[in-house]
Each structure stands twice: as structure tokens, then as C-alpha cells.
């Protein structure tokens, strides 16, 4: 069961709604999703990205290499 506090349409780092540009939902190899902008900020600060939820190390070096969460993206933007 998903907690009522978690909004699947929002990044769990900045709590802003995903969008098609800077807040594009990016899927980490652990299965968690964060916005592109937050991942860029994290990488600028510490170079290595670990999941903010489970702590798993991410192996992609370039944010553009992270897969867009297509299921979430299509649910949010299929009518726009």
C-alpha cells in the first residue's frame, strides 16, 4: 500500500510536479523515480548519485543516460 503522503506525480526530493522539461521523471536502476533537475543538482554537488530513498548506487554517469519513467510520463502527459 502506498502512503497517502507520497504523491506519484511529484519528485520525492523537491516535491514539485514532474513536467516534460526540467522536471522530467527519471528512473533509477533501483526502480525509484526523481526529476531530472534534482539529479543534476545532486551530481554537481557530489558527482556520484545514490538513491535518496534506498541508498543504492547508480551506475549511469550522465543524467541523460537515465531512462525516462515512460509509464509515469505517459500517464501524466498523454493528453497534453
mmCIF file of the N, C-alpha and C atoms, coordinates in Angstrom:
data_MODEL
# 
_entry.id   MODEL 
# 
loop_
_atom_site.group_PDB 
_atom_site.id 
_atom_site.type_symbol 
_atom_site.label_atom_id 
_atom_site.label_alt_id 
_atom_site.label_comp_id 
_atom_site.label_asym_id 
_atom_site.label_entity_id 
_atom_site.label_seq_id 
_atom_site.pdbx_PDB_ins_code 
_atom_site.Cartn_x 
_atom_site.Cartn_y 
_atom_site.Cartn_z 
_atom_site.occupancy 
_atom_site.B_iso_or_equiv 
_atom_site.pdbx_formal_charge 
_atom_site.auth_seq_id 
_atom_site.auth_comp_id 
_atom_site.auth_asym_id 
_atom_site.auth_atom_id 
_atom_site.pdbx_PDB_model_num 
ATOM 1   N N  . UNK A 1 1  ? 0.833  -1.178 0.000   1.00 0.00 ? 1  UNK A N  1 
ATOM 2   C CA . UNK A 1 1  ? 0.000  0.000  0.000   1.00 0.00 ? 1  UNK A CA 1 
ATOM 3   C C  . UNK A 1 1  ? 0.884  1.251  0.000   1.00 0.00 ? 1  UNK A C  1 
ATOM 4   N N  . UNK A 1 2  ? 0.508  2.230  -0.778  1.00 0.00 ? 2  UNK A N  1 
ATOM 5   C CA . UNK A 1 2  ? 1.266  3.467  -0.894  1.00 0.00 ? 2  UNK A CA 1 
ATOM 6   C C  . UNK A 1 2  ? 0.788  4.457  0.166   1.00 0.00 ? 2  UNK A C  1 
ATOM 7   N N  . UNK A 1 3  ? 1.725  5.070  0.857   1.00 0.00 ? 3  UNK A N  1 
ATOM 8   C CA . UNK A 1 3  ? 1.397  6.067  1.867   1.00 0.00 ? 3  UNK A CA 1 
ATOM 9   C C  . UNK A 1 3  ? 0.665  7.243  1.233   1.00 0.00 ? 3  UNK A C  1 
ATOM 10  N N  . UNK A 1 4  ? -0.275 7.802  1.956   1.00 0.00 ? 4  UNK A N  1 
ATOM 11  C CA . UNK A 1 4  ? -1.007 8.968  1.462   1.00 0.00 ? 4  UNK A CA 1 
ATOM 12  C C  . UNK A 1 4  ? -0.099 10.181 1.321   1.00 0.00 ? 4  UNK A C  1 
ATOM 13  N N  . UNK A 1 5  ? 1.060  10.166 1.993   1.00 0.00 ? 5  UNK A N  1 
ATOM 14  C CA . UNK A 1 5  ? 1.994  11.285 1.922   1.00 0.00 ? 5  UNK A CA 1 
ATOM 15  C C  . UNK A 1 5  ? 2.778  11.312 0.615   1.00 0.00 ? 5  UNK A C  1 
ATOM 16  N N  . UNK A 1 6  ? 2.872  10.173 -0.064  1.00 0.00 ? 6  UNK A N  1 
ATOM 17  C CA . UNK A 1 6  ? 3.647  10.091 -1.304  1.00 0.00 ? 6  UNK A CA 1 
ATOM 18  C C  . UNK A 1 6  ? 2.740  10.382 -2.488  1.00 0.00 ? 6  UNK A C  1 
ATOM 19  N N  . UNK A 1 7  ? 3.134  11.368 -3.277  1.00 0.00 ? 7  UNK A N  1 
ATOM 20  C CA . UNK A 1 7  ? 2.400  11.703 -4.493  1.00 0.00 ? 7  UNK A CA 1 
ATOM 21  C C  . UNK A 1 7  ? 3.228  11.220 -5.664  1.00 0.00 ? 7  UNK A C  1 
ATOM 22  N N  . UNK A 1 8  ? 2.693  10.289 -6.430  1.00 0.00 ? 8  UNK A N  1 
ATOM 23  C CA . UNK A 1 8  ? 3.432  9.702  -7.535  1.00 0.00 ? 8  UNK A CA 1 
ATOM 24  C C  . UNK A 1 8  ? 3.700  10.689 -8.661  1.00 0.00 ? 8  UNK A C  1 
ATOM 25  N N  . UNK A 1 9  ? 3.007  11.805 -8.662  1.00 0.00 ? 9  UNK A N  1 
ATOM 26  C CA . UNK A 1 9  ? 3.198  12.816 -9.703  1.00 0.00 ? 9  UNK A CA 1 
ATOM 27  C C  . UNK A 1 9  ? 4.271  13.830 -9.327  1.00 0.00 ? 9  UNK A C  1 
ATOM 28  N N  . UNK A 1 10 ? 4.902  13.645 -8.152  1.00 0.00 ? 10 UNK A N  1 
ATOM 29  C CA . UNK A 1 10 ? 5.905  14.592 -7.669  1.00 0.00 ? 10 UNK A CA 1 
ATOM 30  C C  . UNK A 1 10 ? 7.236  13.907 -7.401  1.00 0.00 ? 10 UNK A C  1 
ATOM 31  N N  . UNK A 1 11 ? 8.303  14.648 -7.624  1.00 0.00 ? 11 UNK A N  1 
ATOM 32  C CA . UNK A 1 11 ? 9.639  14.197 -7.261  1.00 0.00 ? 11 UNK A CA 1 
ATOM 33  C C  . UNK A 1 11 ? 9.721  14.115 -5.738  1.00 0.00 ? 11 UNK A C  1 
ATOM 34  N N  . UNK A 1 12 ? 10.295 13.043 -5.228  1.00 0.00 ? 12 UNK A N  1 
ATOM 35  C CA . UNK A 1 12 ? 10.385 12.858 -3.782  1.00 0.00 ? 12 UNK A CA 1 
ATOM 36  C C  . UNK A 1 12 ? 11.598 13.570 -3.157  1.00 0.00 ? 12 UNK A C  1 
ATOM 37  N N  . UNK A 1 13 ? 12.304 14.359 -3.958  1.00 0.00 ? 13 UNK A N  1 
ATOM 38  C CA . UNK A 1 13 ? 13.382 15.197 -3.421  1.00 0.00 ? 13 UNK A CA 1 
ATOM 39  C C  . UNK A 1 13 ? 12.891 16.637 -3.278  1.00 0.00 ? 13 UNK A C  1 
ATOM 40  N N  . UNK A 1 14 ? 12.360 17.207 -4.362  1.00 0.00 ? 14 UNK A N  1 
ATOM 41  C CA . UNK A 1 14 ? 11.929 18.609 -4.328  1.00 0.00 ? 14 UNK A CA 1 
ATOM 42  C C  . UNK A 1 14 ? 10.425 18.767 -4.118  1.00 0.00 ? 14 UNK A C  1 
ATOM 43  N N  . UNK A 1 15 ? 9.669  17.683 -4.248  1.00 0.00 ? 15 UNK A N  1 
ATOM 44  C CA . UNK A 1 15 ? 8.215  17.663 -4.088  1.00 0.00 ? 15 UNK A CA 1 
ATOM 45  C C  . UNK A 1 15 ? 7.483  18.551 -5.085  1.00 0.00 ? 15 UNK A C  1 
ATOM 46  N N  . UNK A 1 16 ? 8.125  18.787 -6.232  1.00 0.00 ? 16 UNK A N  1 
ATOM 47  C CA . UNK A 1 16 ? 7.475  19.521 -7.312  1.00 0.00 ? 16 UNK A CA 1 
ATOM 48  C C  . UNK A 1 16 ? 6.943  18.517 -8.328  1.00 0.00 ? 16 UNK A C  1 
ATOM 49  N N  . UNK A 1 17 ? 5.902  18.921 -9.038  1.00 0.00 ? 17 UNK A N  1 
ATOM 50  C CA . UNK A 1 17 ? 5.262  18.045 -10.016 1.00 0.00 ? 17 UNK A CA 1 
ATOM 51  C C  . UNK A 1 17 ? 6.206  17.808 -11.202 1.00 0.00 ? 17 UNK A C  1 
ATOM 52  N N  . UNK A 1 18 ? 6.237  16.576 -11.686 1.00 0.00 ? 18 UNK A N  1 
ATOM 53  C CA . UNK A 1 18 ? 7.017  16.256 -12.880 1.00 0.00 ? 18 UNK A CA 1 
ATOM 54  C C  . UNK A 1 18 ? 6.472  17.038 -14.066 1.00 0.00 ? 18 UNK A C  1 
ATOM 55  N N  . UNK A 1 19 ? 7.370  17.374 -15.018 1.00 0.00 ? 19 UNK A N  1 
ATOM 56  C CA . UNK A 1 19 ? 6.938  18.013 -16.259 1.00 0.00 ? 19 UNK A CA 1 
ATOM 57  C C  . UNK A 1 19 ? 7.764  17.460 -17.420 1.00 0.00 ? 19 UNK A C  1 
ATOM 58  N N  . UNK A 1 20 ? 7.568  18.016 -18.596 1.00 0.00 ? 20 UNK A N  1 
ATOM 59  C CA . UNK A 1 20 ? 8.227  17.488 -19.797 1.00 0.00 ? 20 UNK A CA 1 
ATOM 60  C C  . UNK A 1 20 ? 9.629  18.037 -20.014 1.00 0.00 ? 20 UNK A C  1 
ATOM 61  N N  . UNK A 1 21 ? 10.041 18.998 -19.231 1.00 0.00 ? 21 UNK A N  1 
ATOM 62  C CA . UNK A 1 21 ? 11.343 19.625 -19.476 1.00 0.00 ? 21 UNK A CA 1 
ATOM 63  C C  . UNK A 1 21 ? 12.310 19.364 -18.334 1.00 0.00 ? 21 UNK A C  1 
ATOM 64  N N  . UNK A 1 22 ? 12.492 20.324 -17.446 1.00 0.00 ? 22 UNK A N  1 
ATOM 65  C CA . UNK A 1 22 ? 13.499 20.195 -16.383 1.00 0.00 ? 22 UNK A CA 1 
ATOM 66  C C  . UNK A 1 22 ? 13.084 19.239 -15.263 1.00 0.00 ? 22 UNK A C  1 
ATOM 67  N N  . UNK A 1 23 ? 11.818 18.931 -15.138 1.00 0.00 ? 23 UNK A N  1 
ATOM 68  C CA . UNK A 1 23 ? 11.312 18.034 -14.089 1.00 0.00 ? 23 UNK A CA 1 
ATOM 69  C C  . UNK A 1 23 ? 10.874 16.685 -14.679 1.00 0.00 ? 23 UNK A C  1 
ATOM 70  N N  . UNK A 1 24 ? 11.489 16.299 -15.779 1.00 0.00 ? 24 UNK A N  1 
ATOM 71  C CA . UNK A 1 24 ? 11.164 15.021 -16.419 1.00 0.00 ? 24 UNK A CA 1 
ATOM 72  C C  . UNK A 1 24 ? 11.449 13.872 -15.444 1.00 0.00 ? 24 UNK A C  1 
ATOM 73  N N  . UNK A 1 25 ? 10.514 12.912 -15.298 1.00 0.00 ? 25 UNK A N  1 
ATOM 74  C CA . UNK A 1 25 ? 10.725 11.808 -14.355 1.00 0.00 ? 25 UNK A CA 1 
ATOM 75  C C  . UNK A 1 25 ? 11.775 10.816 -14.865 1.00 0.00 ? 25 UNK A C  1 
ATOM 76  N N  . UNK A 1 26 ? 12.869 10.689 -14.124 1.00 0.00 ? 26 UNK A N  1 
ATOM 77  C CA . UNK A 1 26 ? 13.958 9.798  -14.499 1.00 0.00 ? 26 UNK A CA 1 
ATOM 78  C C  . UNK A 1 26 ? 13.974 8.582  -13.575 1.00 0.00 ? 26 UNK A C  1 
ATOM 79  N N  . UNK A 1 27 ? 14.074 7.409  -14.157 1.00 0.00 ? 27 UNK A N  1 
ATOM 80  C CA . UNK A 1 27 ? 14.027 6.143  -13.438 1.00 0.00 ? 27 UNK A CA 1 
ATOM 81  C C  . UNK A 1 27 ? 15.445 5.700  -13.084 1.00 0.00 ? 27 UNK A C  1 
ATOM 82  N N  . UNK A 1 28 ? 15.682 5.459  -11.816 1.00 0.00 ? 28 UNK A N  1 
ATOM 83  C CA . UNK A 1 28 ? 16.979 4.963  -11.370 1.00 0.00 ? 28 UNK A CA 1 
ATOM 84  C C  . UNK A 1 28 ? 17.008 3.443  -11.482 1.00 0.00 ? 28 UNK A C  1 
ATOM 85  N N  . UNK A 1 29 ? 18.201 2.857  -11.448 1.00 0.00 ? 29 UNK A N  1 
ATOM 86  C CA . UNK A 1 29 ? 18.294 1.403  -11.619 1.00 0.00 ? 29 UNK A CA 1 
ATOM 87  C C  . UNK A 1 29 ? 17.697 0.630  -10.447 1.00 0.00 ? 29 UNK A C  1 
ATOM 88  N N  . UNK A 1 30 ? 17.379 1.305  -9.347  1.00 0.00 ? 30 UNK A N  1 
ATOM 89  C CA . UNK A 1 30 ? 16.730 0.655  -8.205  1.00 0.00 ? 30 UNK A CA 1 
ATOM 90  C C  . UNK A 1 30 ? 15.211 0.668  -8.345  1.00 0.00 ? 30 UNK A C  1 
ATOM 91  N N  . UNK A 1 31 ? 14.694 1.428  -9.331  1.00 0.00 ? 31 UNK A N  1 
ATOM 92  C CA . UNK A 1 31 ? 13.257 1.499  -9.558  1.00 0.00 ? 31 UNK A CA 1 
ATOM 93  C C  . UNK A 1 31 ? 12.599 2.764  -9.037  1.00 0.00 ? 31 UNK A C  1 
ATOM 94  N N  . UNK A 1 32 ? 13.316 3.588  -8.291  1.00 0.00 ? 32 UNK A N  1 
ATOM 95  C CA . UNK A 1 32 ? 12.755 4.841  -7.795  1.00 0.00 ? 32 UNK A CA 1 
ATOM 96  C C  . UNK A 1 32 ? 12.879 5.926  -8.869  1.00 0.00 ? 32 UNK A C  1 
ATOM 97  N N  . UNK A 1 33 ? 11.997 6.914  -8.806  1.00 0.00 ? 33 UNK A N  1 
ATOM 98  C CA . UNK A 1 33 ? 11.949 7.970  -9.810  1.00 0.00 ? 33 UNK A CA 1 
ATOM 99  C C  . UNK A 1 33 ? 12.103 9.337  -9.164  1.00 0.00 ? 33 UNK A C  1 
ATOM 100 N N  . UNK A 1 34 ? 12.968 10.163 -9.774  1.00 0.00 ? 34 UNK A N  1 
ATOM 101 C CA . UNK A 1 34 ? 13.193 11.536 -9.332  1.00 0.00 ? 34 UNK A CA 1 
ATOM 102 C C  . UNK A 1 34 ? 13.236 12.430 -10.563 1.00 0.00 ? 34 UNK A C  1 
ATOM 103 N N  . UNK A 1 35 ? 13.105 13.725 -10.358 1.00 0.00 ? 35 UNK A N  1 
ATOM 104 C CA . UNK A 1 35 ? 13.132 14.617 -11.518 1.00 0.00 ? 35 UNK A CA 1 
ATOM 105 C C  . UNK A 1 35 ? 14.570 14.843 -11.992 1.00 0.00 ? 35 UNK A C  1 
ATOM 106 N N  . UNK A 1 36 ? 14.668 15.124 -13.261 1.00 0.00 ? 36 UNK A N  1 
ATOM 107 C CA . UNK A 1 36 ? 15.956 15.367 -13.908 1.00 0.00 ? 36 UNK A CA 1 
ATOM 108 C C  . UNK A 1 36 ? 16.715 16.505 -13.224 1.00 0.00 ? 36 UNK A C  1 
ATOM 109 N N  . UNK A 1 37 ? 16.026 17.569 -12.871 1.00 0.00 ? 37 UNK A N  1 
ATOM 110 C CA . UNK A 1 37 ? 16.663 18.725 -12.258 1.00 0.00 ? 37 UNK A CA 1 
ATOM 111 C C  . UNK A 1 37 ? 17.332 18.363 -10.928 1.00 0.00 ? 37 UNK A C  1 
ATOM 112 N N  . UNK A 1 38 ? 16.651 17.597 -10.090 1.00 0.00 ? 38 UNK A N  1 
ATOM 113 C CA . UNK A 1 38 ? 17.236 17.195 -8.799  1.00 0.00 ? 38 UNK A CA 1 
ATOM 114 C C  . UNK A 1 38 ? 18.457 16.307 -9.009  1.00 0.00 ? 38 UNK A C  1 
ATOM 115 N N  . UNK A 1 39 ? 18.387 15.399 -9.963  1.00 0.00 ? 39 UNK A N  1 
ATOM 116 C CA . UNK A 1 39 ? 19.532 14.530 -10.235 1.00 0.00 ? 39 UNK A CA 1 
ATOM 117 C C  . UNK A 1 39 ? 20.732 15.339 -10.710 1.00 0.00 ? 39 UNK A C  1 
ATOM 118 N N  . UNK A 1 40 ? 20.485 16.358 -11.514 1.00 0.00 ? 40 UNK A N  1 
ATOM 119 C CA . UNK A 1 40 ? 21.567 17.235 -11.982 1.00 0.00 ? 40 UNK A CA 1 
ATOM 120 C C  . UNK A 1 40 ? 22.195 17.968 -10.799 1.00 0.00 ? 40 UNK A C  1 
ATOM 121 N N  . UNK A 1 41 ? 21.378 18.496 -9.890  1.00 0.00 ? 41 UNK A N  1 
ATOM 122 C CA . UNK A 1 41 ? 21.898 19.200 -8.705  1.00 0.00 ? 41 UNK A CA 1 
ATOM 123 C C  . UNK A 1 41 ? 22.718 18.272 -7.818  1.00 0.00 ? 41 UNK A C  1 
ATOM 124 N N  . UNK A 1 42 ? 22.243 17.056 -7.634  1.00 0.00 ? 42 UNK A N  1 
ATOM 125 C CA . UNK A 1 42 ? 22.974 16.087 -6.810  1.00 0.00 ? 42 UNK A CA 1 
ATOM 126 C C  . UNK A 1 42 ? 24.320 15.784 -7.449  1.00 0.00 ? 42 UNK A C  1 
ATOM 127 N N  . UNK A 1 43 ? 24.315 15.539 -8.745  1.00 0.00 ? 43 UNK A N  1 
ATOM 128 C CA . UNK A 1 43 ? 25.551 15.179 -9.437  1.00 0.00 ? 43 UNK A CA 1 
ATOM 129 C C  . UNK A 1 43 ? 26.566 16.324 -9.404  1.00 0.00 ? 43 UNK A C  1 
ATOM 130 N N  . UNK A 1 44 ? 26.101 17.557 -9.481  1.00 0.00 ? 44 UNK A N  1 
ATOM 131 C CA . UNK A 1 44 ? 27.012 18.709 -9.420  1.00 0.00 ? 44 UNK A CA 1 
ATOM 132 C C  . UNK A 1 44 ? 27.683 18.806 -8.055  1.00 0.00 ? 44 UNK A C  1 
ATOM 133 N N  . UNK A 1 45 ? 26.947 18.424 -7.002  1.00 0.00 ? 45 UNK A N  1 
ATOM 134 C CA . UNK A 1 45 ? 27.481 18.534 -5.636  1.00 0.00 ? 45 UNK A CA 1 
ATOM 135 C C  . UNK A 1 45 ? 28.419 17.395 -5.286  1.00 0.00 ? 45 UNK A C  1 
ATOM 136 N N  . UNK A 1 46 ? 28.041 16.164 -5.637  1.00 0.00 ? 46 UNK A N  1 
ATOM 137 C CA . UNK A 1 46 ? 28.821 15.027 -5.140  1.00 0.00 ? 46 UNK A CA 1 
ATOM 138 C C  . UNK A 1 46 ? 29.286 14.059 -6.225  1.00 0.00 ? 46 UNK A C  1 
ATOM 139 N N  . UNK A 1 47 ? 28.971 14.335 -7.478  1.00 0.00 ? 47 UNK A N  1 
ATOM 140 C CA . UNK A 1 47 ? 29.401 13.563 -8.641  1.00 0.00 ? 47 UNK A CA 1 
ATOM 141 C C  . UNK A 1 47 ? 28.818 12.155 -8.710  1.00 0.00 ? 47 UNK A C  1 
ATOM 142 N N  . UNK A 1 48 ? 28.662 11.485 -7.572  1.00 0.00 ? 48 UNK A N  1 
ATOM 143 C CA . UNK A 1 48 ? 28.100 10.130 -7.574  1.00 0.00 ? 48 UNK A CA 1 
ATOM 144 C C  . UNK A 1 48 ? 26.658 10.208 -7.081  1.00 0.00 ? 48 UNK A C  1 
ATOM 145 N N  . UNK A 1 49 ? 25.762 9.532  -7.777  1.00 0.00 ? 49 UNK A N  1 
ATOM 146 C CA . UNK A 1 49 ? 24.360 9.570  -7.383  1.00 0.00 ? 49 UNK A CA 1 
ATOM 147 C C  . UNK A 1 49 ? 23.982 8.265  -6.683  1.00 0.00 ? 49 UNK A C  1 
ATOM 148 N N  . UNK A 1 50 ? 23.445 8.415  -5.485  1.00 0.00 ? 50 UNK A N  1 
ATOM 149 C CA . UNK A 1 50 ? 22.850 7.307  -4.750  1.00 0.00 ? 50 UNK A CA 1 
ATOM 150 C C  . UNK A 1 50 ? 21.378 7.641  -4.574  1.00 0.00 ? 50 UNK A C  1 
ATOM 151 N N  . UNK A 1 51 ? 20.523 6.634  -4.624  1.00 0.00 ? 51 UNK A N  1 
ATOM 152 C CA . UNK A 1 51 ? 19.094 6.846  -4.480  1.00 0.00 ? 51 UNK A CA 1 
ATOM 153 C C  . UNK A 1 51 ? 18.800 7.485  -3.121  1.00 0.00 ? 51 UNK A C  1 
ATOM 154 N N  . UNK A 1 52 ? 17.981 8.519  -3.124  1.00 0.00 ? 52 UNK A N  1 
ATOM 155 C CA . UNK A 1 52 ? 17.618 9.212  -1.890  1.00 0.00 ? 52 UNK A CA 1 
ATOM 156 C C  . UNK A 1 52 ? 16.665 8.399  -1.023  1.00 0.00 ? 52 UNK A C  1 
ATOM 157 N N  . UNK A 1 53 ? 16.072 7.367  -1.580  1.00 0.00 ? 53 UNK A N  1 
ATOM 158 C CA . UNK A 1 53 ? 15.138 6.537  -0.814  1.00 0.00 ? 53 UNK A CA 1 
ATOM 159 C C  . UNK A 1 53 ? 15.826 5.285  -0.273  1.00 0.00 ? 53 UNK A C  1 
ATOM 160 N N  . UNK A 1 54 ? 16.472 4.515  -1.148  1.00 0.00 ? 54 UNK A N  1 
ATOM 161 C CA . UNK A 1 54 ? 17.051 3.242  -0.711  1.00 0.00 ? 54 UNK A CA 1 
ATOM 162 C C  . UNK A 1 54 ? 18.571 3.262  -0.579  1.00 0.00 ? 54 UNK A C  1 
ATOM 163 N N  . UNK A 1 55 ? 19.222 4.303  -1.106  1.00 0.00 ? 55 UNK A N  1 
ATOM 164 C CA . UNK A 1 55 ? 20.665 4.430  -0.996  1.00 0.00 ? 55 UNK A CA 1 
ATOM 165 C C  . UNK A 1 55 ? 21.480 3.676  -2.034  1.00 0.00 ? 55 UNK A C  1 
ATOM 166 N N  . UNK A 1 56 ? 20.815 2.969  -2.950  1.00 0.00 ? 56 UNK A N  1 
ATOM 167 C CA . UNK A 1 56 ? 21.533 2.173  -3.949  1.00 0.00 ? 56 UNK A CA 1 
ATOM 168 C C  . UNK A 1 56 ? 22.326 3.080  -4.888  1.00 0.00 ? 56 UNK A C  1 
ATOM 169 N N  . UNK A 1 57 ? 23.577 2.702  -5.148  1.00 0.00 ? 57 UNK A N  1 
ATOM 170 C CA . UNK A 1 57 ? 24.450 3.453  -6.046  1.00 0.00 ? 57 UNK A CA 1 
ATOM 171 C C  . UNK A 1 57 ? 23.930 3.344  -7.476  1.00 0.00 ? 57 UNK A C  1 
ATOM 172 N N  . UNK A 1 58 ? 23.977 4.454  -8.189  1.00 0.00 ? 58 UNK A N  1 
ATOM 173 C CA . UNK A 1 58 ? 23.546 4.495  -9.581  1.00 0.00 ? 58 UNK A CA 1 
ATOM 174 C C  . UNK A 1 58 ? 24.781 4.480  -10.471 1.00 0.00 ? 58 UNK A C  1 
ATOM 175 N N  . UNK A 1 59 ? 24.748 3.699  -11.520 1.00 0.00 ? 59 UNK A N  1 
ATOM 176 C CA . UNK A 1 59 ? 25.936 3.486  -12.339 1.00 0.00 ? 59 UNK A CA 1 
ATOM 177 C C  . UNK A 1 59 ? 26.030 4.415  -13.537 1.00 0.00 ? 59 UNK A C  1 
ATOM 178 N N  . UNK A 1 60 ? 24.947 5.063  -13.902 1.00 0.00 ? 60 UNK A N  1 
ATOM 179 C CA . UNK A 1 60 ? 24.989 5.988  -15.017 1.00 0.00 ? 60 UNK A CA 1 
ATOM 180 C C  . UNK A 1 60 ? 25.813 7.207  -14.623 1.00 0.00 ? 60 UNK A C  1 
ATOM 181 N N  . UNK A 1 61 ? 26.645 7.670  -15.513 1.00 0.00 ? 61 UNK A N  1 
ATOM 182 C CA . UNK A 1 61 ? 27.500 8.824  -15.234 1.00 0.00 ? 61 UNK A CA 1 
ATOM 183 C C  . UNK A 1 61 ? 26.880 10.126 -15.734 1.00 0.00 ? 61 UNK A C  1 
ATOM 184 N N  . UNK A 1 62 ? 26.028 10.035 -16.743 1.00 0.00 ? 62 UNK A N  1 
ATOM 185 C CA . UNK A 1 62 ? 25.415 11.197 -17.366 1.00 0.00 ? 62 UNK A CA 1 
ATOM 186 C C  . UNK A 1 62 ? 23.915 11.145 -17.088 1.00 0.00 ? 62 UNK A C  1 
ATOM 187 N N  . UNK A 1 63 ? 23.337 12.240 -16.624 1.00 0.00 ? 63 UNK A N  1 
ATOM 188 C CA . UNK A 1 63 ? 21.905 12.274 -16.310 1.00 0.00 ? 63 UNK A CA 1 
ATOM 189 C C  . UNK A 1 63 ? 21.073 11.910 -17.539 1.00 0.00 ? 63 UNK A C  1 
ATOM 190 N N  . UNK A 1 64 ? 21.541 12.271 -18.719 1.00 0.00 ? 64 UNK A N  1 
ATOM 191 C CA . UNK A 1 64 ? 20.807 11.944 -19.944 1.00 0.00 ? 64 UNK A CA 1 
ATOM 192 C C  . UNK A 1 64 ? 20.737 10.429 -20.182 1.00 0.00 ? 64 UNK A C  1 
ATOM 193 N N  . UNK A 1 65 ? 21.631 9.664  -19.544 1.00 0.00 ? 65 UNK A N  1 
ATOM 194 C CA . UNK A 1 65 ? 21.615 8.211  -19.685 1.00 0.00 ? 65 UNK A CA 1 
ATOM 195 C C  . UNK A 1 65 ? 20.559 7.537  -18.812 1.00 0.00 ? 65 UNK A C  1 
ATOM 196 N N  . UNK A 1 66 ? 20.019 8.267  -17.827 1.00 0.00 ? 66 UNK A N  1 
ATOM 197 C CA . UNK A 1 66 ? 18.947 7.705  -17.013 1.00 0.00 ? 66 UNK A CA 1 
ATOM 198 C C  . UNK A 1 66 ? 17.698 7.572  -17.878 1.00 0.00 ? 66 UNK A C  1 
ATOM 199 N N  . UNK A 1 67 ? 17.028 6.472  -17.747 1.00 0.00 ? 67 UNK A N  1 
ATOM 200 C CA . UNK A 1 67 ? 15.818 6.220  -18.519 1.00 0.00 ? 67 UNK A CA 1 
ATOM 201 C C  . UNK A 1 67 ? 14.679 7.092  -18.004 1.00 0.00 ? 67 UNK A C  1 
ATOM 202 N N  . UNK A 1 68 ? 13.922 7.665  -18.926 1.00 0.00 ? 68 UNK A N  1 
ATOM 203 C CA . UNK A 1 68 ? 12.710 8.367  -18.530 1.00 0.00 ? 68 UNK A CA 1 
ATOM 204 C C  . UNK A 1 68 ? 11.707 7.324  -18.074 1.00 0.00 ? 68 UNK A C  1 
ATOM 205 N N  . UNK A 1 69 ? 11.039 7.576  -16.960 1.00 0.00 ? 69 UNK A N  1 
ATOM 206 C CA . UNK A 1 69 ? 9.999  6.671  -16.480 1.00 0.00 ? 69 UNK A CA 1 
ATOM 207 C C  . UNK A 1 69 ? 8.812  6.827  -17.426 1.00 0.00 ? 69 UNK A C  1 
ATOM 208 N N  . UNK A 1 70 ? 8.770  5.980  -18.463 1.00 0.00 ? 70 UNK A N  1 
ATOM 209 C CA . UNK A 1 70 ? 7.779  6.117  -19.540 1.00 0.00 ? 70 UNK A CA 1 
ATOM 210 C C  . UNK A 1 70 ? 6.359  5.870  -19.069 1.00 0.00 ? 70 UNK A C  1 
ATOM 211 N N  . UNK A 1 71 ? 6.164  4.957  -18.138 1.00 0.00 ? 71 UNK A N  1 
ATOM 212 C CA . UNK A 1 71 ? 4.817  4.701  -17.633 1.00 0.00 ? 71 UNK A CA 1 
ATOM 213 C C  . UNK A 1 71 ? 4.275  5.959  -16.962 1.00 0.00 ? 71 UNK A C  1 
ATOM 214 N N  . UNK A 1 72 ? 5.055  6.535  -16.080 1.00 0.00 ? 72 UNK A N  1 
ATOM 215 C CA . UNK A 1 72 ? 4.642  7.750  -15.395 1.00 0.00 ? 72 UNK A CA 1 
ATOM 216 C C  . UNK A 1 72 ? 4.508  8.914  -16.372 1.00 0.00 ? 72 UNK A C  1 
ATOM 217 N N  . UNK A 1 73 ? 5.477  9.061  -17.254 1.00 0.00 ? 73 UNK A N  1 
ATOM 218 C CA . UNK A 1 73 ? 5.462  10.137 -18.247 1.00 0.00 ? 73 UNK A CA 1 
ATOM 219 C C  . UNK A 1 73 ? 4.196  10.063 -19.104 1.00 0.00 ? 73 UNK A C  1 
ATOM 220 N N  . UNK A 1 74 ? 3.894  8.862  -19.594 1.00 0.00 ? 74 UNK A N  1 
ATOM 221 C CA . UNK A 1 74 ? 2.703  8.703  -20.447 1.00 0.00 ? 74 UNK A CA 1 
ATOM 222 C C  . UNK A 1 74 ? 1.411  8.945  -19.677 1.00 0.00 ? 74 UNK A C  1 
ATOM 223 N N  . UNK A 1 75 ? 1.367  8.511  -18.425 1.00 0.00 ? 75 UNK A N  1 
ATOM 224 C CA . UNK A 1 75 ? 0.164  8.765  -17.609 1.00 0.00 ? 75 UNK A CA 1 
ATOM 225 C C  . UNK A 1 75 ? -0.050 10.266 -17.386 1.00 0.00 ? 75 UNK A C  1 
ATOM 226 N N  . UNK A 1 76 ? 1.042  10.980 -17.140 1.00 0.00 ? 76 UNK A N  1 
ATOM 227 C CA . UNK A 1 76 ? 0.937  12.415 -16.859 1.00 0.00 ? 76 UNK A CA 1 
ATOM 228 C C  . UNK A 1 76 ? 0.689  13.258 -18.096 1.00 0.00 ? 76 UNK A C  1 
ATOM 229 N N  . UNK A 1 77 ? 1.264  12.872 -19.235 1.00 0.00 ? 77 UNK A N  1 
ATOM 230 C CA . UNK A 1 77 ? 1.286  13.767 -20.382 1.00 0.00 ? 77 UNK A CA 1 
ATOM 231 C C  . UNK A 1 77 ? 0.636  13.223 -21.653 1.00 0.00 ? 77 UNK A C  1 
ATOM 232 N N  . UNK A 1 78 ? -0.050 12.100 -21.568 1.00 0.00 ? 78 UNK A N  1 
ATOM 233 C CA . UNK A 1 78 ? -0.634 11.520 -22.787 1.00 0.00 ? 78 UNK A CA 1 
ATOM 234 C C  . UNK A 1 78 ? -1.734 12.383 -23.396 1.00 0.00 ? 78 UNK A C  1 
ATOM 235 N N  . UNK A 1 79 ? -2.362 13.238 -22.613 1.00 0.00 ? 79 UNK A N  1 
ATOM 236 C CA . UNK A 1 79 ? -3.435 14.099 -23.132 1.00 0.00 ? 79 UNK A CA 1 
ATOM 237 C C  . UNK A 1 79 ? -2.966 15.512 -23.424 1.00 0.00 ? 79 UNK A C  1 
ATOM 238 N N  . UNK A 1 80 ? -1.660 15.793 -23.241 1.00 0.00 ? 80 UNK A N  1 
ATOM 239 C CA . UNK A 1 80 ? -1.203 17.162 -23.471 1.00 0.00 ? 80 UNK A CA 1 
ATOM 240 C C  . UNK A 1 80 ? -0.493 17.315 -24.777 1.00 0.00 ? 80 UNK A C  1 
# 
